[in-house]
Amino acid sequence: MARIIVTPDERSDVVLLEERIYPVHLDNRVSSLQMIERLAWAVNDAEASEQLDAEEHEDSERQHGRPREDEGTQRRVAKDRVHA
């Protein structure tokens, strides 16, 4: 028996989908589409969770005085233009 497990990333202990799947689940169009739909929901939720975690990480770094990566790049480009 196969299992499908979807988590936001390998470090996460959050499980968004854990389902045993048998060949019968893929035997007909209706059950196949239902399986794909559940999988799509879980994958979309995982992506949203990863984006939220990244945004929270950025916010935390900004609160501690660390510029975002793109802010530092913009500063270097502006500095290079001044010195050119």
N, CA, C and O atoms as a DFTB+ gen file, in Angstrom:
336 C
 N C O
     1  1       0.839      -1.166       0.000
     2  2       0.000       0.000       0.000
     3  2       0.889       1.236       0.000
     4  3       1.885       1.300       0.720
     5  1       0.525       2.187      -0.795
     6  2       1.284       3.434      -0.908
     7  2       0.650       4.499      -0.017
     8  3      -0.539       4.455       0.299
     9  1       1.490       5.458       0.375
    10  2       1.001       6.599       1.158
    11  2       1.442       7.876       0.484
    12  3       2.539       7.958      -0.069
    13  1       0.582       8.866       0.536
    14  2       0.918      10.208       0.071
    15  2       0.966      11.087       1.306
    16  3       0.013      11.138       2.083
    17  1       2.091      11.782       1.484
    18  2       2.259      12.698       2.610
    19  2       2.714      14.031       2.049
    20  3       3.684      14.095       1.293
    21  1       2.010      15.103       2.419
    22  2       2.394      16.444       1.996
    23  2       2.666      17.276       3.240
    24  3       1.808      17.410       4.113
    25  1       3.875      17.833       3.308
    26  2       4.257      18.755       4.373
    27  2       4.826      20.011       3.718
    28  3       5.276      19.951       2.574
    29  1       4.815      21.150       4.420
    30  2       5.370      22.365       3.821
    31  2       6.843      22.220       3.433
    32  3       7.256      22.735       2.394
    33  1       7.621      21.545       4.231
    34  2       9.024      21.265       3.909
    35  2       9.494      20.112       4.772
    36  3       8.771      19.652       5.655
    37  1      10.695      19.651       4.517
    38  2      11.188      18.470       5.233
    39  2      11.444      18.716       6.715
    40  3      11.527      17.760       7.487
    41  1      11.571      19.971       7.128
    42  2      11.819      20.281       8.541
    43  2      10.525      20.428       9.333
    44  3      10.551      20.443      10.563
    45  1       9.411      20.536       8.650
    46  2       8.138      20.809       9.301
    47  2       7.542      19.545       9.891
    48  3       7.653      18.460       9.320
    49  1       6.905      19.704      11.049
    50  2       6.178      18.580      11.621
    51  2       4.683      18.681      11.310
    52  3       3.883      17.883      11.799
    53  1       4.319      19.667      10.493
    54  2       2.936      19.837      10.068
    55  2       2.676      18.923       8.876
    56  3       3.431      18.928       7.903
    57  1       1.619      18.151       8.959
    58  2       1.225      17.276       7.861
    59  2      -0.084      17.804       7.285
    60  3      -1.107      17.828       7.968
    61  1      -0.044      18.219       6.040
    62  2      -1.221      18.778       5.394
    63  2      -2.071      17.709       4.727
    64  3      -3.278      17.885       4.559
    65  1      -1.455      16.620       4.355
    66  2      -2.193      15.486       3.781
    67  2      -1.407      14.223       4.080
    68  3      -0.204      14.152       3.829
    69  1      -2.085      13.242       4.610
    70  2      -1.501      11.914       4.776
    71  2      -2.605      10.926       4.418
    72  3      -3.613      10.813       5.114
    73  1      -2.395      10.237       3.349
    74  2      -3.461       9.380       2.844
    75  2      -2.876       8.106       2.265
    76  3      -1.894       8.131       1.523
    77  1      -3.491       7.009       2.614
    78  2      -3.141       5.735       1.989
    79  2      -3.863       5.691       0.653
    80  3      -5.019       6.099       0.543
    81  1      -3.176       5.194      -0.350
    82  2      -3.789       5.138      -1.672
    83  2      -3.604       3.735      -2.241
    84  3      -2.525       3.145      -2.186
    85  1      -4.686       3.240      -2.781
    86  2      -4.710       1.917      -3.392
    87  2      -5.020       2.080      -4.877
    88  3      -5.558       3.110      -5.283
    89  1      -4.695       1.094      -5.680
    90  2      -5.007       1.177      -7.107
    91  2      -6.480       1.476      -7.390
    92  3      -6.804       2.127      -8.383
    93  1      -7.360       1.006      -6.526
    94  2      -8.776       1.248      -6.725
    95  2      -9.102       2.751      -6.702
    96  3     -10.073       3.189      -7.319
    97  1      -8.285       3.531      -5.990
    98  2      -8.506       4.980      -5.941
    99  2      -8.237       5.646      -7.287
   100  3      -8.664       6.777      -7.519
   101  1      -7.544       4.961      -8.156
   102  2      -7.212       5.512      -9.463
   103  2      -7.894       4.756     -10.600
   104  3      -7.627       5.014     -11.774
   105  1      -8.761       3.839     -10.251
   106  2      -9.416       3.001     -11.264
   107  2     -10.444       3.727     -12.122
   108  3     -10.655       3.362     -13.279
   109  1     -11.075       4.738     -11.573
   110  2     -12.080       5.431     -12.369
   111  2     -11.868       6.936     -12.297
   112  3     -11.162       7.439     -11.423
   113  1     -12.475       7.625     -13.203
   114  2     -12.271       9.066     -13.355
   115  2     -12.675       9.850     -12.099
   116  3     -11.953      10.751     -11.674
   117  1     -13.807       9.514     -11.517
   118  2     -14.310      10.269     -10.367
   119  2     -13.355      10.156      -9.179
   120  3     -12.963      11.173      -8.607
   121  1     -12.980       8.948      -8.807
   122  2     -12.099       8.793      -7.646
   123  2     -10.701       9.339      -7.934
   124  3     -10.047       9.863      -7.032
   125  1     -10.237       9.222      -9.179
   126  2      -8.936       9.790      -9.552
   127  2      -8.946      11.305      -9.405
   128  3      -8.009      11.886      -8.857
   129  1     -10.007      11.945      -9.895
   130  2     -10.108      13.405      -9.792
   131  2     -10.230      13.854      -8.343
   132  3      -9.690      14.897      -7.972
   133  1     -10.927      13.089      -7.527
   134  2     -11.031      13.427      -6.106
   135  2      -9.662      13.360      -5.426
   136  3      -9.320      14.224      -4.619
   137  1      -8.885      12.330      -5.759
   138  2      -7.533      12.203      -5.192
   139  2      -6.660      13.364      -5.624
   140  3      -5.953      13.958      -4.809
   141  1      -6.711      13.686      -6.904
   142  2      -5.909      14.800      -7.424
   143  2      -6.338      16.115      -6.786
   144  3      -5.498      16.968      -6.500
   145  1      -7.630      16.284      -6.563
   146  2      -8.127      17.508      -5.934
   147  2      -7.602      17.644      -4.508
   148  3      -7.160      18.725      -4.118
   149  1      -7.641      16.573      -3.729
   150  2      -7.107      16.623      -2.361
   151  2      -5.613      16.903      -2.368
   152  3      -5.115      17.669      -1.542
   153  1      -4.905      16.289      -3.292
   154  2      -3.471      16.521      -3.407
   155  2      -3.181      17.978      -3.780
   156  3      -2.277      18.595      -3.216
   157  1      -3.936      18.522      -4.715
   158  2      -3.749      19.917      -5.127
   159  2      -4.007      20.864      -3.964
   160  3      -3.256      21.821      -3.773
   161  1      -5.057      20.615      -3.180
   162  2      -5.327      21.467      -2.017
   163  2      -4.137      21.449      -1.065
   164  3      -3.695      22.496      -0.592
   165  1      -3.626      20.264      -0.788
   166  2      -2.515      20.138       0.155
   167  2      -1.255      20.827      -0.378
   168  3      -0.551      21.495       0.379
   169  1      -0.966      20.671      -1.660
   170  2       0.212      21.317      -2.251
   171  2       0.065      22.839      -2.203
   172  3       1.022      23.542      -1.880
   173  1      -1.115      23.345      -2.519
   174  2      -1.348      24.796      -2.441
   175  2      -1.222      25.302      -1.012
   176  3      -0.656      26.370      -0.783
   177  1      -1.741      24.549      -0.049
   178  2      -1.606      24.934       1.356
   179  2      -0.141      24.919       1.796
   180  3       0.289      25.783       2.560
   181  1       0.616      23.944       1.317
   182  2       2.037      23.871       1.651
   183  2       2.785      25.083       1.101
   184  3       3.619      25.665       1.793
   185  1       2.491      25.462      -0.136
   186  2       3.126      26.631      -0.745
   187  2       2.789      27.896       0.028
   188  3       3.663      28.725       0.281
   189  1       1.527      28.046       0.401
   190  2       1.108      29.226       1.167
   191  2       1.807      29.256       2.522
   192  3       2.209      30.321       2.991
   193  1       1.953      28.100       3.146
   194  2       2.632      28.021       4.437
   195  2       4.106      28.413       4.318
   196  3       4.630      29.130       5.171
   197  1       4.772      27.944       3.261
   198  2       6.177      28.297       3.047
   199  2       6.333      29.792       2.796
   200  3       7.272      30.407       3.302
   201  1       5.434      30.380       2.028
   202  2       5.505      31.817       1.762
   203  2       5.293      32.609       3.038
   204  3       5.992      33.593       3.281
   205  1       4.332      32.190       3.859
   206  2       4.080      32.866       5.124
   207  2       5.295      32.774       6.036
   208  3       5.666      33.758       6.675
   209  1       5.914      31.605       6.101
   210  2       7.120      31.439       6.916
   211  2       8.248      32.350       6.423
   212  3       8.960      32.946       7.231
   213  1       8.412      32.459       5.110
   214  2       9.455      33.320       4.545
   215  2       9.190      34.787       4.876
   216  3      10.112      35.529       5.215
   217  1       7.933      35.200       4.776
   218  2       7.588      36.588       5.102
   219  2       7.820      36.875       6.581
   220  3       8.328      37.939       6.934
   221  1       7.451      35.936       7.445
   222  2       7.677      36.120       8.875
   223  2       9.173      36.196       9.177
   224  3       9.598      36.971      10.034
   225  1       9.961      35.397       8.481
   226  2      11.413      35.423       8.667
   227  2      11.980      36.781       8.244
   228  3      12.825      37.349       8.935
   229  1      11.509      37.297       7.105
   230  2      11.952      38.616       6.637
   231  2      11.580      39.703       7.640
   232  3      12.394      40.570       7.957
   233  1      10.337      39.651       8.139
   234  2       9.889      40.640       9.114
   235  2      10.750      40.595      10.368
   236  3      11.109      41.632      10.925
   237  1      11.075      39.393      10.804
   238  2      11.906      39.230      12.000
   239  2      13.300      39.824      11.780
   240  3      13.847      40.484      12.664
   241  1      13.869      39.585      10.598
   242  2      15.194      40.132      10.303
   243  2      15.154      41.657      10.243
   244  3      16.073      42.320      10.722
   245  1      14.104      42.212       9.662
   246  2      13.990      43.677       9.586
   247  2      13.854      44.275      10.974
   248  3      14.404      45.342      11.244
   249  1      13.130      43.605      11.853
   250  2      12.968      44.108      13.219
   251  2      14.296      44.113      13.964
   252  3      14.485      44.893      14.897
   253  1      15.200      43.259      13.561
   254  2      16.516      43.191      14.202
   255  2      17.569      43.981      13.429
   256  3      18.766      43.826      13.669
   257  1      17.124      44.824      12.506
   258  2      18.044      45.714      11.806
   259  2      18.770      45.114      10.629
   260  3      19.704      45.729      10.116
   261  1      18.384      43.949      10.184
   262  2      19.036      43.336       9.032
   263  2      18.237      43.673       7.786
   264  3      17.033      43.420       7.748
   265  1      18.866      44.234       6.770
   266  2      18.122      44.570       5.549
   267  2      17.749      43.310       4.790
   268  3      18.430      42.288       4.865
   269  1      16.645      43.411       4.056
   270  2      16.283      42.323       3.156
   271  2      17.341      42.229       2.073
   272  3      18.040      43.204       1.796
   273  1      17.462      41.065       1.463
   274  2      18.490      40.853       0.440
   275  2      18.343      41.846      -0.705
   276  3      19.342      42.387      -1.180
   277  1      17.111      42.097      -1.159
   278  2      16.939      43.018      -2.281
   279  2      17.240      44.456      -1.877
   280  3      17.655      45.251      -2.721
   281  1      17.039      44.814      -0.595
   282  2      17.386      46.158      -0.133
   283  2      18.902      46.357      -0.182
   284  3      19.372      47.413      -0.605
   285  1      19.657      45.365       0.241
   286  2      21.114      45.458       0.193
   287  2      21.617      45.570      -1.223
   288  3      22.546      46.331      -1.495
   289  1      21.027      44.834      -2.117
   290  2      21.405      44.905      -3.530
   291  2      21.135      46.295      -4.074
   292  3      21.966      46.849      -4.793
   293  1      19.988      46.865      -3.743
   294  2      19.652      48.204      -4.209
   295  2      20.648      49.226      -3.671
   296  3      21.035      50.147      -4.390
   297  1      21.062      49.077      -2.433
   298  2      22.037      50.004      -1.857
   299  2      23.377      49.918      -2.570
   300  3      24.003      50.943      -2.843
   301  1      23.826      48.691      -2.877
   302  2      25.100      48.521      -3.560
   303  2      25.049      49.124      -4.957
   304  3      26.006      49.767      -5.387
   305  1      23.952      48.925      -5.663
   306  2      23.812      49.470      -7.012
   307  2      23.839      50.989      -6.948
   308  3      24.517      51.636      -7.747
   309  1      23.101      51.562      -5.996
   310  2      23.079      53.025      -5.856
   311  2      24.466      53.536      -5.489
   312  3      24.896      54.564      -6.012
   313  1      25.175      52.844      -4.603
   314  2      26.517      53.259      -4.208
   315  2      27.470      53.198      -5.398
   316  3      28.288      54.098      -5.589
   317  1      27.364      52.141      -6.196
   318  2      28.212      51.999      -7.380
   319  2      27.966      53.127      -8.372
   320  3      28.903      53.601      -9.014
   321  1      26.728      53.557      -8.504
   322  2      26.406      54.629      -9.434
   323  2      27.007      55.949      -8.960
   324  3      27.466      56.753      -9.771
   325  1      27.003      56.166      -7.670
   326  2      27.563      57.401      -7.120
   327  2      29.066      57.459      -7.363
   328  3      29.601      58.512      -7.711
   329  1      29.744      56.335      -7.182
   330  2      31.196      56.274      -7.337
   331  2      31.643      56.163      -8.788
   332  3      32.835      56.292      -9.069
   333  1      30.735      55.931      -9.702
   334  2      31.102      55.755     -11.110
   335  2      31.358      57.082     -11.801
   336  3      31.678      57.108     -12.990
